[in-house]
Every structure is written in structure tokens, then in C-alpha cells.
Amino acid sequence: MTSHLTTHILNATSGSPAAGVAVRLLGPDGEELARGRTDDDGRLGLGADALERGHYSLVFDTGAYFAGQDVESFYPWVTVAFTVADRPHYHVPLLLSPFAYSTYRGS
């Protein structure tokens, strides 16, 4: 993926990529800049070739993902806020289960 921003979602319960999860990228003012769905490997590139400095959010539609698998879950969506500074690429992964999640700044 050549996007300035990428994500990868792993379903920690099944140990497999979370395919088909809807993801939205929100800009510093809360405006939706891009949207897409993770591929079969749980990956997605979003946004422009470069993002301006500022605070952004990724909103993952986790409730719909688990509902589509007939799995009860606690979080209807997960919002991950992060800051774009001067890196050439930002990777924001999500490790997901029905009742917990974690994230980190990837490479």
C-alpha cells in the first residue's frame, strides 16, 4: 500500500485478519476525509499521499463486524485518535476482540 496512512486489523479471538471492517478517516476538524473496508488480509490504505500536520482519527465499525459473525461485542465502534507530525508514513494497527482492543504506532 502506498498511502500515507495504513491500518491493519487482527481479530485476536480467532487469530485471523479482520476482513471487511468499515473504517473512516476524520480530519482535524472532524470532517470525513476518506473511507474504506479492510481487505481479506485485514489491511487498508486511506487518505491522500500526504496528510497535513494535525490531529486525526480512525473510526473502526467494530460492532457491525462482529454482528456479521453473529458474535456479541461491547464496542459498537473504536475511535483511535493520533497526531500527524513529520513521518513519511503512518501505520495505525488495531488488535481486536469482542470485549477489548489495543493499538500502537506501527512502522
Accessible surface in RSA format (square Angstrom, percent):
REM  Atomic radii and reference values for relative SASA: ProtOr
REM  Chains: A
REM  Algorithm: Lee & Richards
REM  Probe-radius: 1.40
REM  Slices: 20
REM RES _ NUM      All-atoms   Total-Side   Main-Chain    Non-polar    All polar
REM                ABS   REL    ABS   REL    ABS   REL    ABS   REL    ABS   REL
RES MET A   1   123.49  64.0  47.14  31.2  76.36 181.8  55.36  47.1  68.14  90.3
RES THR A   2   137.78  98.0 109.86 111.4  27.92  66.6  84.84 113.9  52.95  80.0
RES SER A   3    26.18  22.1  20.48  27.3   5.70  13.1   3.36   7.2  22.82  32.0
RES HIS A   4    15.46   8.4  12.37   8.6   3.08   7.9  11.84  12.2   3.62   4.2
RES LEU A   5     0.92   0.5   0.92   0.7   0.00   0.0   0.92   0.6   0.00   0.0
RES THR A   6     9.70   6.9   8.84   9.0   0.86   2.0   7.61  10.2   2.09   3.2
RES THR A   7     1.63   1.2   1.12   1.1   0.51   1.2   1.12   1.5   0.51   0.8
RES HIS A   8    35.72  19.5  34.97  24.3   0.76   1.9  18.94  19.5  16.79  19.5
RES ILE A   9     0.00   0.0   0.00   0.0   0.00   0.0   0.00   0.0   0.00   0.0
RES LEU A  10    61.58  34.3  61.42  43.9   0.17   0.4  61.42  43.1   0.17   0.4
RES ASN A  11     5.35   3.7   5.35   5.2   0.00   0.0   0.00   0.0   5.35   5.2
RES ALA A  12    51.95  47.8  25.13  38.8  26.82  61.0  28.13  39.6  23.82  63.1
RES THR A  13    97.94  69.7  63.89  64.8  34.05  81.1  66.97  90.0  30.96  46.8
RES SER A  14    73.29  61.9  35.20  47.0  38.08  87.7  44.78  95.4  28.50  39.9
RES GLY A  15    56.77  70.0   0.00   N/A  56.77  70.0  26.52  72.8  30.25  67.7
RES SER A  16    44.85  37.9  43.94  58.6   0.91   2.1  32.70  69.6  12.15  17.0
RES PRO A  17    48.21  35.1  38.15  34.8  10.06  36.6  38.15  31.5  10.06  62.5
RES ALA A  18     0.00   0.0   0.00   0.0   0.00   0.0   0.00   0.0   0.00   0.0
RES ALA A  19    43.88  40.3  29.56  45.6  14.31  32.6  29.67  41.8  14.21  37.6
RES GLY A  20    34.49  42.5   0.00   N/A  34.49  42.5  23.33  64.0  11.16  25.0
RES VAL A  21     0.99   0.7   0.00   0.0   0.99   2.4   0.99   0.9   0.00   0.0
RES ALA A  22    26.76  24.6  24.66  38.1   2.11   4.8  24.95  35.1   1.81   4.8
RES VAL A  23     0.74   0.5   0.00   0.0   0.74   1.8   0.17   0.1   0.57   1.5
RES ARG A  24    84.14  35.3  84.14  42.9   0.00   0.0  15.71  21.5  68.43  41.5
RES LEU A  25     0.00   0.0   0.00   0.0   0.00   0.0   0.00   0.0   0.00   0.0
RES LEU A  26    31.12  17.3  31.12  22.3   0.00   0.0  31.12  21.9   0.00   0.0
RES GLY A  27     5.62   6.9   0.00   N/A   5.62   6.9   0.26   0.7   5.36  12.0
RES PRO A  28    84.90  61.9  52.24  47.6  32.66 118.7  53.33  44.0  31.57 196.2
RES ASP A  29   114.40  80.1  74.05  73.7  40.35  95.4  51.07 120.2  63.33  63.2
RES GLY A  30    45.75  56.4   0.00   N/A  45.75  56.4  27.66  75.9  18.09  40.5
RES GLU A  31   104.62  60.1  94.34  71.4  10.28  24.5  37.60  72.7  67.02  54.7
RES GLU A  32    67.01  38.5  45.83  34.7  21.18  50.4  22.92  44.3  44.09  36.0
RES LEU A  33    82.00  45.7  48.05  34.4  33.94  85.3  52.45  36.8  29.55  79.5
RES ALA A  34    22.06  20.3  12.84  19.8   9.22  21.0  22.01  31.0   0.05   0.1
RES ARG A  35   160.11  67.2 135.44  69.0  24.67  58.7  55.05  75.2 105.06  63.7
RES GLY A  36    22.00  27.1   0.00   N/A  22.00  27.1  19.72  54.1   2.28   5.1
RES ARG A  37   155.19  65.2 139.06  70.9  16.13  38.4  51.26  70.1 103.94  63.0
RES THR A  38     6.89   4.9   0.00   0.0   6.89  16.4   0.00   0.0   6.89  10.4
RES ASP A  39    67.01  46.9  56.52  56.3  10.49  24.8  44.48 104.7  22.53  22.5
RES ASP A  40   131.50  92.1 114.83 114.3  16.67  39.4  37.96  89.3  93.54  93.3
RES ASP A  41    68.27  47.8  65.47  65.2   2.81   6.6  26.82  63.1  41.46  41.3
RES GLY A  42     0.00   0.0   0.00   N/A   0.00   0.0   0.00   0.0   0.00   0.0
RES ARG A  43    92.78  39.0  91.24  46.5   1.54   3.7  22.29  30.5  70.50  42.7
RES LEU A  44    21.26  11.8  20.11  14.4   1.16   2.9  21.07  14.8   0.19   0.5
RES GLY A  45    23.44  28.9   0.00   N/A  23.44  28.9   2.86   7.9  20.58  46.1
RES LEU A  46     6.93   3.9   4.77   3.4   2.17   5.4   6.72   4.7   0.21   0.6
RES GLY A  47    32.28  39.8   0.00   N/A  32.28  39.8   8.46  23.2  23.82  53.3
RES ALA A  48    58.94  54.2  43.19  66.7  15.75  35.8  55.33  77.9   3.61   9.6
RES ASP A  49   129.28  90.6 111.95 111.4  17.33  41.0  36.47  85.8  92.81  92.6
RES ALA A  50    70.68  65.0  55.35  85.4  15.33  34.9  55.40  78.0  15.28  40.5
RES LEU A  51    22.64  12.6   7.71   5.5  14.92  37.5  10.11   7.1  12.53  33.7
RES GLU A  52   142.54  81.8 137.08 103.7   5.46  13.0  56.87 110.0  85.67  69.9
RES ARG A  53   163.42  68.6 143.28  73.0  20.14  47.9  62.74  85.7 100.68  61.0
RES GLY A  54    20.10  24.8   0.00   N/A  20.10  24.8  18.63  51.1   1.48   3.3
RES HIS A  55   126.06  68.9 123.68  86.0   2.37   6.1  87.27  89.9  38.79  45.1
RES TYR A  56     8.75   4.1   6.32   3.6   2.42   6.3   1.66   1.2   7.09   8.7
RES SER A  57    23.06  19.5  22.89  30.6   0.17   0.4   1.58   3.4  21.48  30.1
RES LEU A  58     0.45   0.3   0.45   0.3   0.00   0.0   0.45   0.3   0.00   0.0
RES VAL A  59    14.61   9.6  13.02  11.8   1.58   3.8  13.02  11.3   1.58   4.3
RES PHE A  60     0.06   0.0   0.06   0.0   0.00   0.0   0.06   0.0   0.00   0.0
RES ASP A  61    55.83  39.1  54.39  54.1   1.44   3.4  14.33  33.7  41.49  41.4
RES THR A  62     0.68   0.5   0.68   0.7   0.00   0.0   0.68   0.9   0.00   0.0
RES GLY A  63    15.46  19.1   0.00   N/A  15.46  19.1  12.64  34.7   2.82   6.3
RES ALA A  64    60.64  55.8  42.43  65.5  18.21  41.4  48.83  68.8  11.81  31.3
RES TYR A  65    22.93  10.7  12.41   7.1  10.51  27.4  16.76  12.6   6.17   7.6
RES PHE A  66     3.44   1.7   3.44   2.1   0.00   0.0   3.44   2.1   0.00   0.0
RES ALA A  67    71.76  66.0  48.76  75.2  23.00  52.3  55.59  78.3  16.17  42.8
RES GLY A  68    72.09  88.9   0.00   N/A  72.09  88.9  37.12 101.9  34.98  78.3
RES GLN A  69    84.54  47.3  59.48  43.5  25.06  59.7  36.83  78.4  47.71  36.2
RES ASP A  70   138.77  97.2 113.55 113.0  25.22  59.6  33.95  79.9 104.82 104.5
RES VAL A  71    56.68  37.3  47.51  43.0   9.18  22.1  51.64  44.9   5.05  13.7
RES GLU A  72   141.16  81.0 120.94  91.5  20.22  48.2  51.41  99.4  89.75  73.3
RES SER A  73    35.33  29.9   8.44  11.3  26.90  62.0   0.90   1.9  34.43  48.2
RES PHE A  74   137.07  68.6 119.04  73.7  18.03  46.9 122.82  74.5  14.24  40.8
RES TYR A  75    67.99  31.7  66.94  38.1   1.05   2.7  34.22  25.7  33.77  41.6
RES PRO A  76    76.21  55.5  69.74  63.6   6.46  23.5  73.62  60.8   2.59  16.1
RES TRP A  77   150.00  60.2 140.56  68.0   9.44  22.2 116.46  62.1  33.54  54.4
RES VAL A  78     1.73   1.1   0.04   0.0   1.69   4.1   1.73   1.5   0.00   0.0
RES THR A  79    66.39  47.2  44.17  44.8  22.22  52.9  37.35  50.2  29.04  43.9
RES VAL A  80    13.31   8.8  10.69   9.7   2.62   6.3  13.31  11.6   0.00   0.0
RES ALA A  81    79.45  73.0  52.60  81.2  26.85  61.1  52.90  74.5  26.55  70.3
RES PHE A  82    31.90  16.0  20.45  12.7  11.45  29.8  30.99  18.8   0.91   2.6
RES THR A  83    75.38  53.6  59.18  60.0  16.20  38.6  41.81  56.2  33.57  50.7
RES VAL A  84     3.19   2.1   1.68   1.5   1.52   3.7   1.68   1.5   1.52   4.1
RES ALA A  85    44.57  41.0  35.64  55.0   8.93  20.3  36.07  50.8   8.50  22.5
RES ASP A  86   112.55  78.8  81.55  81.2  31.00  73.3  30.40  71.6  82.15  81.9
RES ARG A  87    70.48  29.6  62.88  32.1   7.60  18.1  22.66  31.0  47.81  29.0
RES PRO A  88   124.88  91.0  99.71  90.9  25.16  91.5 110.83  91.5  14.04  87.3
RES HIS A  89    56.39  30.8  54.02  37.5   2.37   6.1  38.83  40.0  17.55  20.4
RES TYR A  90     7.96   3.7   7.88   4.5   0.07   0.2   7.59   5.7   0.37   0.5
RES HIS A  91    26.54  14.5  26.06  18.1   0.48   1.2  14.61  15.1  11.93  13.9
RES VAL A  92     9.34   6.1   9.34   8.5   0.00   0.0   9.34   8.1   0.00   0.0
RES PRO A  93     7.48   5.5   7.35   6.7   0.13   0.5   7.35   6.1   0.13   0.8
RES LEU A  94     2.18   1.2   0.11   0.1   2.08   5.2   0.82   0.6   1.37   3.7
RES LEU A  95    74.54  41.5  71.66  51.3   2.88   7.2  72.07  50.6   2.47   6.6
RES LEU A  96     1.53   0.9   1.16   0.8   0.37   0.9   1.53   1.1   0.00   0.0
RES SER A  97    25.43  21.5  24.02  32.1   1.41   3.2  14.69  31.3  10.74  15.1
RES PRO A  98    15.73  11.5  14.86  13.5   0.88   3.2  14.86  12.3   0.88   5.4
RES PHE A  99   119.64  59.9 103.10  63.9  16.53  43.0 103.10  62.5  16.53  47.3
RES ALA A 100    54.64  50.2  52.07  80.4   2.57   5.9  54.28  76.4   0.37   1.0
RES TYR A 101    88.71  41.4  60.14  34.2  28.57  74.3  27.86  20.9  60.85  75.0
RES SER A 102    56.66  47.9  50.85  67.9   5.81  13.4  44.80  95.4  11.86  16.6
RES THR A 103    53.49  38.0  30.41  30.8  23.08  55.0  30.01  40.3  23.48  35.5
RES TYR A 104   139.21  65.0 125.29  71.3  13.92  36.2 101.24  76.1  37.96  46.8
RES ARG A 105   166.13  69.8 135.38  69.0  30.75  73.2  47.62  65.1 118.52  71.8
RES GLY A 106     7.65   9.4   0.00   N/A   7.65   9.4   6.36  17.4   1.29   2.9
RES SER A 107   122.51 103.5  82.20 109.7  40.31  92.9  61.30 130.5  61.21  85.8
END  Absolute sums over single chains surface
CHAIN  1 A     5957.7       4530.8       1426.9       3321.4       2636.3
END  Absolute sums over all chains
TOTAL          5957.7       4530.8       1426.9       3321.4       2636.3
